């Protein structure tokens, strides 16, 4: 059974930083799309970032480009999301997701399909 466990969420002031981690068990990162999504209160889920465990290709939503950085450590089966210059509109529940058949080549591939495996989410709250 594949399990994804996120950590690192919390409360931070605008302009601050947080680093999210997502560690997988029951799967070995090799040729996967590793994505972060978020869901703000009363809104739908949106893609934030994607990194390929195969070649490190990344894709970011326009709203986070230049502020967020995603990376993976395949030896640890862990994907990270470094979030800097946080804004109140970044508030939401952040979910990691893994899929062995998707890529991070473009928005459609990174965010347009349903991922096979999801974490339970971690809350990020940015105060103004």
N, C-alpha and C positions, 0 to 999 in steps of 0.2 A: 504494500500500500504506500502510495506517495503522500508525503506530508510536507507542507511548507509552513514554516513558523517565522513570522515577522517580529521584529523588535526595534526599539529605538525611537518610537513615537513619543510625543509629550507636548507640553505647553511651552511656547517660546514667544518672545516679543518680535514684532516686525523688525526685519533687518538681521535677525539672528539666523542660526544654522542648526540643522539636525542631520544625523546620519542614520538612515534606516538599513537594517539588515534582514535578509530572508535566507534561512538555511533549509535545505531540502534533505529529506531522507526517503529511501526507497527508490531513488533515481540517481543516476550519475550524469553530471553535466558533460555533454560531449558535442552535440550538434543541435542546440536548443535555442529558442527565443525565450529570453528571460525578461519579463516586463513588469512594470509598475503601473497600476491604475489607481485612481482615487475617486471617491464619491463624497461630494459635499452635501450637507443637509438639504433635503428637498430637491436635489438634482440627480441627474443620471450619472452613470459611471463614465469616466473619461480616461483615455490613455495618457500616461505621463512620459514614460521612457521605455526603451527596449535595448537590450544588448545581446549579441549573439555569443553563445558560449564556444562556438566554433572558431570565429575569427575576430571577435571583438567589435564588429560593426555595431554602431549605435544609431538610435533614432530618438528624437525628442519632440514633444509637443511644442508648438510655438510659444505657448505661455510660460514655459520653463527654460527655454534655450538660454544659455549663458549663465544660468543660476544653478541648475541641477546637473549633476554628473552621475552616471550609472556605470558600474563595473561589476565584474564577476571574478571570483576565485574558484576555479574549477576543482582545485585540490580540496577545498573546504565545502564544495557544493553550496556556495553562498553567493548571493547577488546583493549589491549595495546600491543605495541611492543617497548621495551627498547633496543636501539641499542648503543652499546659501541664499542670502538676501531674501529671506522668506517674507511673504506678504500675507495679509489677512485672507485674501482670496485663495491661498494655498491650503486653507483649513479643510479637513475632511478625513475620512478613513482611507488609508493607503493599503492596497492589496498587492502582493506579488503574485505572478502567474508564470507558469512554465509550460511550454509546448514543444514537442520534438519535431513537429512538421511545419512550423511557421518560421519566418525569418524577420529580420529587423530592417529589411532593405528599403521599405517605404511605409507611409502611413497605413495603407491598406493592409499590408502584411503584418505590421507591428500591432495595430489596434483594431483591425476590421473583422477579426474572426474570434470565435470563442476558444479560449485557451482550455487545455485539458485539465490542468491542475491549478488550484488557487489556495492562497493562504487565508487565514481567518481575519486578517486586517489589523492595522494598528492606527490609533487615533493621533492625528497631528492637529494641534490648535495653535494658530498664530494670532496673538492679540495686537491690537493697534495702539 
